[in-house]
């Protein structure tokens, strides 16, 4: 059980112990950053409930029931109606709710409540997974309170797992009714080994992508190295100009480029790349022998480290975090990025 999932050994041991002892809670909250395998853990737990060839209460992973439980055909297009119901896997006792954009519809939660009260079709219990559970609304259609009713009086034959990367956005009353299990970042050496051995990455590429992943295998697999290197070149120019207080006009052109409406989805990646470069330079100013993420740019970054100081770099990192927080309040990205670059260059 969980053999194919990287990292989080503590969570694996806890969940296996709960399954073996038949004490799996009816409501669970899986939290942790995106891409660390939370949904994969949930599907594996579902297999533990439906498996017909268990060994010491753990799923075999290969029987028809296990295979069907993992076969979930999630909606790939924007049809709202596809998100207003429980989406069942190939097994009739394993279902999932997924959001449409930023919202989990109350219709889907009501469908879950109805399905949870049905007796299992084949297995001893039913499993329902709510993905991106932080998108339950407590304002628009009150889907959060609709779920709360089910969590307060859960049917004995149903288990519900909420999966989220932002648990504090959930109602406190929902969190209090679930046993919380925290999933941490995956060790970058594990990610690098997976990329080399399973995805045929070159060794240096695997190491670079693993370092950029922030402990998220999903993030690593989604990284396009060609696009990243182009973006990194652009952000390295920003850092260089800011350190040398050079060409404010060029900084404003870069700000316009990365905040263009067509590049909206990539804006966060630009900030991530900028932040990583600054952190690498900060590392080299404080611990010259330490490993850095952008190891292939070490010579250039060491040169920049010799031209600045640690306190200045820390200020820049703090300014980026402030910008990130302000983006949650519909801040104008162009104005905010202009201000960030000017602050960095003027400090």
VEXDREN-2710 file (C-alpha; in Angstrom, 1 decimal):
% VEXDREN-2710
k/r/px/py/pz
1/UNK/0.0/0.0/0.0
2/UNK/1.3/3.4/-1.0
3/UNK/4.5/1.8/-2.5
4/UNK/4.2/3.8/-5.7
5/UNK/3.7/7.2/-3.9
6/UNK/6.9/9.2/-3.1
7/UNK/7.6/10.7/0.4
8/UNK/5.4/11.2/3.5
9/UNK/6.5/8.0/5.3
10/UNK/4.8/9.2/8.5
11/UNK/1.4/9.6/6.8
12/UNK/1.8/6.2/5.1
13/UNK/2.4/4.5/8.5
14/UNK/-0.5/6.2/10.1
15/UNK/-3.0/5.4/7.4
16/UNK/-1.8/1.8/7.1
17/UNK/-2.3/1.5/10.9
18/UNK/-5.8/2.9/10.7
19/UNK/-6.7/0.5/7.8
20/UNK/-5.2/-2.6/9.5
21/UNK/-7.1/-1.8/12.7
22/UNK/-10.3/-1.1/10.8
23/UNK/-10.4/2.3/12.6
24/UNK/-10.4/4.5/9.5
25/UNK/-12.3/7.7/10.5
26/UNK/-15.4/8.5/8.5
27/UNK/-14.2/12.1/7.8
28/UNK/-10.6/12.9/6.9
29/UNK/-8.8/16.1/5.9
30/UNK/-5.7/15.7/3.8
31/UNK/-3.7/19.0/3.7
32/UNK/-0.4/20.0/2.2
33/UNK/1.0/21.8/-0.8
34/UNK/-0.2/21.0/-4.3
35/UNK/1.5/18.1/-6.0
36/UNK/2.7/16.0/-3.1
37/UNK/0.2/13.1/-3.8
38/UNK/-2.7/13.8/-1.5
39/UNK/-5.3/12.7/-4.0
40/UNK/-3.3/9.6/-4.8
41/UNK/-3.3/8.7/-1.1
42/UNK/-7.1/9.2/-1.1
43/UNK/-7.5/6.8/-4.0
44/UNK/-5.3/4.2/-2.4
45/UNK/-7.5/4.4/0.8
46/UNK/-10.5/3.8/-1.4
47/UNK/-8.9/0.7/-2.7
48/UNK/-8.4/-0.5/0.8
49/UNK/-12.2/-0.3/1.3
50/UNK/-13.2/-2.1/-2.0
51/UNK/-10.4/-4.6/-2.5
52/UNK/-11.5/-8.2/-2.8
53/UNK/-8.1/-9.8/-2.3
54/UNK/-6.8/-8.0/0.8
55/UNK/-3.6/-9.0/2.5
56/UNK/-3.5/-8.1/6.2
57/UNK/-6.4/-5.7/5.5
58/UNK/-4.3/-3.8/2.9
59/UNK/-5.4/-3.6/-0.7
60/UNK/-3.6/-5.8/-3.3
61/UNK/-3.7/-3.0/-5.9
62/UNK/-4.2/-5.5/-8.8
63/UNK/-7.7/-7.1/-8.4
64/UNK/-10.5/-5.8/-10.6
65/UNK/-12.0/-3.8/-7.8
66/UNK/-8.7/-2.0/-7.0
67/UNK/-8.1/-1.3/-10.7
68/UNK/-11.7/0.1/-11.1
69/UNK/-11.4/2.3/-8.0
70/UNK/-8.4/4.1/-9.5
71/UNK/-10.1/4.7/-12.9
72/UNK/-11.7/8.1/-12.5
73/UNK/-12.5/10.0/-15.6
74/UNK/-12.6/13.6/-14.5
75/UNK/-14.2/16.4/-16.6
76/UNK/-11.6/18.0/-18.9
77/UNK/-13.7/20.8/-20.3
78/UNK/-15.8/23.7/-19.0
79/UNK/-19.2/22.1/-18.9
80/UNK/-20.6/23.3/-15.5
81/UNK/-23.2/20.5/-15.3
82/UNK/-20.4/17.9/-15.2
83/UNK/-19.3/19.4/-11.9
84/UNK/-22.7/19.4/-10.3
85/UNK/-22.6/15.7/-9.3
86/UNK/-20.4/13.1/-7.8
87/UNK/-18.1/11.7/-10.5
88/UNK/-17.8/7.9/-9.9
89/UNK/-14.8/5.8/-10.8
90/UNK/-15.1/2.5/-12.5
91/UNK/-16.2/1.2/-9.1
92/UNK/-19.7/2.2/-8.0
93/UNK/-18.6/2.8/-4.4
94/UNK/-15.8/5.3/-5.1
95/UNK/-16.7/8.8/-6.1
96/UNK/-15.2/12.3/-6.3
97/UNK/-16.3/15.9/-6.4
98/UNK/-14.1/18.4/-8.3
99/UNK/-14.6/22.2/-8.5
100/UNK/-15.6/24.1/-11.6
101/UNK/-13.0/26.9/-11.7
102/UNK/-13.0/28.4/-8.1
103/UNK/-16.2/26.8/-7.0
104/UNK/-17.5/23.5/-5.7
105/UNK/-21.3/23.6/-6.5
106/UNK/-23.9/23.0/-3.8
107/UNK/-25.6/20.6/-6.3
108/UNK/-22.5/18.3/-6.1
109/UNK/-22.5/18.4/-2.3
110/UNK/-26.2/17.5/-2.2
111/UNK/-25.5/14.7/-4.6
112/UNK/-22.8/13.4/-2.3
113/UNK/-25.1/13.6/0.7
114/UNK/-27.7/11.5/-1.2
115/UNK/-25.2/9.0/-2.5
116/UNK/-23.5/8.6/1.0
117/UNK/-26.8/7.5/2.4
118/UNK/-27.1/4.6/-0.1
119/UNK/-25.8/1.2/1.0
120/UNK/-22.6/0.1/-0.7
121/UNK/-23.2/-1.6/-4.0
122/UNK/-20.2/-4.0/-3.9
123/UNK/-17.9/-3.2/-1.1
124/UNK/-18.3/-2.9/2.7
125/UNK/-18.2/0.9/2.6
126/UNK/-18.3/3.8/0.2
127/UNK/-15.6/6.4/-0.3
128/UNK/-16.1/10.0/-1.5
129/UNK/-13.2/12.4/-2.2
130/UNK/-13.7/16.2/-2.4
131/UNK/-10.7/17.6/-4.3
132/UNK/-9.6/21.2/-3.8
133/UNK/-12.0/21.4/-0.8
134/UNK/-11.0/25.0/0.0
135/UNK/-13.3/25.9/-2.9
136/UNK/-16.4/25.0/-1.0
137/UNK/-18.3/28.2/-0.8
138/UNK/-19.8/29.6/2.5
139/UNK/-21.1/32.7/0.8
140/UNK/-22.5/32.1/-2.7
141/UNK/-24.6/29.0/-2.5
142/UNK/-23.4/27.7/1.0
143/UNK/-22.0/24.4/-0.3
144/UNK/-19.8/24.4/2.8
145/UNK/-22.7/24.4/5.2
146/UNK/-24.4/21.7/3.1
147/UNK/-21.4/19.5/3.6
148/UNK/-21.3/20.3/7.3
149/UNK/-24.7/18.6/7.7
150/UNK/-23.3/15.4/6.3
151/UNK/-20.1/15.5/8.4
152/UNK/-22.1/16.0/11.6
153/UNK/-24.1/12.8/11.0
154/UNK/-22.1/10.7/8.6
155/UNK/-23.6/7.4/7.5
156/UNK/-21.8/4.4/9.0
157/UNK/-21.0/2.9/5.6
158/UNK/-19.5/6.1/4.1
159/UNK/-16.1/7.7/4.3
160/UNK/-15.4/11.3/3.1
161/UNK/-11.9/12.7/2.4
162/UNK/-11.4/16.4/1.9
163/UNK/-8.2/17.2/0.0
164/UNK/-6.8/20.7/0.2
165/UNK/-3.7/22.8/-0.1
166/UNK/-5.2/25.7/1.8
167/UNK/-7.0/24.2/4.9
168/UNK/-7.4/27.6/6.6
169/UNK/-9.9/28.6/3.9
170/UNK/-12.3/25.9/5.1
171/UNK/-14.8/26.6/7.8
172/UNK/-13.4/25.8/11.2
173/UNK/-16.5/23.7/11.9
174/UNK/-15.6/21.5/8.9
175/UNK/-12.0/21.2/10.0
176/UNK/-13.1/20.2/13.5
177/UNK/-15.2/17.3/12.3
178/UNK/-12.4/15.7/10.3
179/UNK/-9.2/13.9/11.4
180/UNK/-6.5/16.0/9.8
181/UNK/-3.4/14.4/8.2
182/UNK/-0.7/16.7/7.0
183/UNK/1.4/15.9/3.9
184/UNK/4.8/17.5/3.8
185/UNK/7.1/18.3/0.8
186/UNK/8.8/15.4/-0.9
187/UNK/12.6/15.2/-0.5
188/UNK/14.2/16.6/-3.6
189/UNK/16.5/13.6/-3.9
190/UNK/13.5/11.4/-4.2
191/UNK/12.0/13.6/-6.9
192/UNK/15.3/13.7/-8.8
193/UNK/15.6/9.9/-8.7
194/UNK/12.0/9.5/-9.9
195/UNK/12.7/11.9/-12.8
196/UNK/15.9/10.1/-13.8
197/UNK/14.6/6.5/-13.4
198/UNK/11.0/6.8/-14.4
199/UNK/10.8/9.8/-16.7
200/UNK/14.2/9.5/-18.4
201/UNK/15.5/12.9/-17.4
202/UNK/19.2/13.7/-17.9
203/UNK/20.9/13.8/-14.4
204/UNK/21.5/17.5/-14.4
205/UNK/18.0/18.3/-15.6
206/UNK/16.5/16.1/-13.0
207/UNK/18.5/17.8/-10.3
208/UNK/17.5/21.3/-11.5
209/UNK/13.8/20.4/-11.8
210/UNK/13.8/18.7/-8.4
211/UNK/15.4/21.8/-6.8
212/UNK/12.7/24.0/-8.4
213/UNK/9.8/21.7/-7.4
214/UNK/9.5/23.0/-3.8
215/UNK/8.9/19.4/-2.7
216/UNK/6.1/18.9/-5.2
217/UNK/6.3/16.0/-7.7
218/UNK/3.3/17.5/-9.5
219/UNK/5.1/20.8/-9.9
220/UNK/8.2/18.9/-11.1
221/UNK/6.4/17.0/-13.8
222/UNK/4.6/20.1/-15.0
223/UNK/7.9/22.0/-15.5
224/UNK/8.9/22.8/-19.1
225/UNK/12.6/23.3/-18.9
226/UNK/12.8/25.2/-22.1
227/UNK/10.2/27.7/-21.0
228/UNK/11.8/27.8/-17.5
229/UNK/15.2/28.7/-18.9
230/UNK/13.7/31.5/-21.0
231/UNK/11.9/32.9/-18.0
232/UNK/14.9/32.5/-15.8
233/UNK/17.1/34.4/-18.3
234/UNK/14.5/37.3/-18.1
235/UNK/14.4/37.3/-14.3
236/UNK/18.2/37.1/-14.1
237/UNK/18.4/40.3/-16.1
238/UNK/16.0/41.9/-13.6
239/UNK/18.1/40.9/-10.7
240/UNK/21.3/42.0/-12.4
241/UNK/19.8/45.4/-13.3
242/UNK/18.5/45.9/-9.8
243/UNK/21.8/45.0/-8.1
244/UNK/23.7/47.4/-10.4
245/UNK/20.9/50.0/-10.4
246/UNK/21.0/49.9/-14.1
247/UNK/18.4/50.8/-16.8
248/UNK/15.1/51.5/-15.0
249/UNK/13.4/51.7/-18.5
250/UNK/14.4/48.1/-19.2
251/UNK/13.0/47.0/-15.9
252/UNK/9.7/48.7/-16.7
253/UNK/9.6/46.9/-20.1
254/UNK/10.1/43.5/-18.3
255/UNK/7.3/44.4/-15.9
256/UNK/5.0/45.1/-18.8
257/UNK/6.0/41.8/-20.4
258/UNK/5.3/39.5/-17.5
259/UNK/2.1/41.3/-16.5
260/UNK/0.6/41.2/-19.9
261/UNK/-2.9/39.7/-19.9
262/UNK/-1.7/36.9/-22.2
263/UNK/1.0/35.9/-19.6
264/UNK/-1.4/36.1/-16.7
265/UNK/-1.2/32.4/-15.8
266/UNK/2.7/32.5/-15.9
267/UNK/3.0/35.6/-13.6
268/UNK/3.3/33.5/-10.5
269/UNK/6.0/31.4/-12.1
270/UNK/7.9/34.6/-12.9
271/UNK/7.8/35.6/-9.3
272/UNK/8.8/32.1/-8.2
273/UNK/11.8/32.2/-10.6
274/UNK/12.8/35.7/-9.4
275/UNK/12.5/34.6/-5.8
276/UNK/14.6/31.5/-6.3
277/UNK/17.4/33.5/-8.0
278/UNK/17.5/36.0/-5.2
279/UNK/17.5/33.3/-2.6
280/UNK/20.4/31.6/-4.4
281/UNK/22.4/34.8/-4.3
282/UNK/21.6/35.3/-0.7
283/UNK/22.8/31.8/0.1
284/UNK/26.1/32.4/-1.7
285/UNK/26.6/35.6/0.3
286/UNK/26.2/33.8/3.6
287/UNK/27.3/30.2/2.9
288/UNK/29.6/30.2/-0.2
289/UNK/30.0/26.4/-0.2
290/UNK/26.2/25.7/0.1
291/UNK/24.2/24.1/-2.7
292/UNK/22.0/26.3/-4.7
293/UNK/18.9/25.5/-6.8
294/UNK/20.3/27.2/-10.0
295/UNK/23.6/25.3/-9.8
296/UNK/24.1/25.7/-13.5
297/UNK/24.3/29.5/-13.1
298/UNK/26.6/29.4/-10.1
299/UNK/29.4/31.4/-11.6
300/UNK/27.1/34.3/-12.6
301/UNK/25.3/34.2/-9.3
302/UNK/28.6/34.3/-7.3
303/UNK/29.6/37.3/-9.3
304/UNK/26.3/39.1/-8.4
305/UNK/26.7/38.0/-4.7
306/UNK/30.0/39.9/-4.6
307/UNK/28.2/43.1/-5.7
308/UNK/25.5/43.2/-3.1
309/UNK/24.8/42.4/0.6
310/UNK/22.6/40.0/2.5
311/UNK/20.4/42.6/4.1
312/UNK/19.4/44.0/0.7
313/UNK/18.5/40.6/-0.7
314/UNK/16.4/39.8/2.4
315/UNK/14.4/43.1/1.8
316/UNK/13.8/42.0/-1.8
317/UNK/12.4/38.6/-0.7
318/UNK/10.2/40.3/1.9
319/UNK/8.9/42.7/-0.8
320/UNK/8.0/39.8/-3.1
321/UNK/6.1/38.1/-0.3
322/UNK/4.1/41.3/0.4
323/UNK/3.3/41.6/-3.3
324/UNK/2.0/37.9/-3.3
325/UNK/-0.2/38.7/-0.3
326/UNK/-1.6/41.8/-1.9
327/UNK/-2.5/39.9/-5.1
328/UNK/-5.3/38.2/-3.1
329/UNK/-7.0/41.6/-3.0
330/UNK/-7.1/42.1/-6.8
331/UNK/-4.1/44.4/-6.8
332/UNK/-3.1/45.8/-10.2
333/UNK/-0.3/43.5/-11.2
334/UNK/1.5/46.0/-13.5
335/UNK/1.5/48.8/-10.9
336/UNK/2.6/46.4/-8.2
337/UNK/5.4/44.9/-10.3
338/UNK/6.6/48.3/-11.4
339/UNK/6.7/49.3/-7.7
340/UNK/8.6/46.1/-6.8
341/UNK/11.3/46.5/-9.4
342/UNK/11.8/50.2/-8.6
343/UNK/12.0/49.4/-4.9
344/UNK/14.6/46.7/-5.6
345/UNK/16.6/48.9/-7.9
346/UNK/16.5/51.8/-5.5
347/UNK/17.3/50.0/-2.3
END
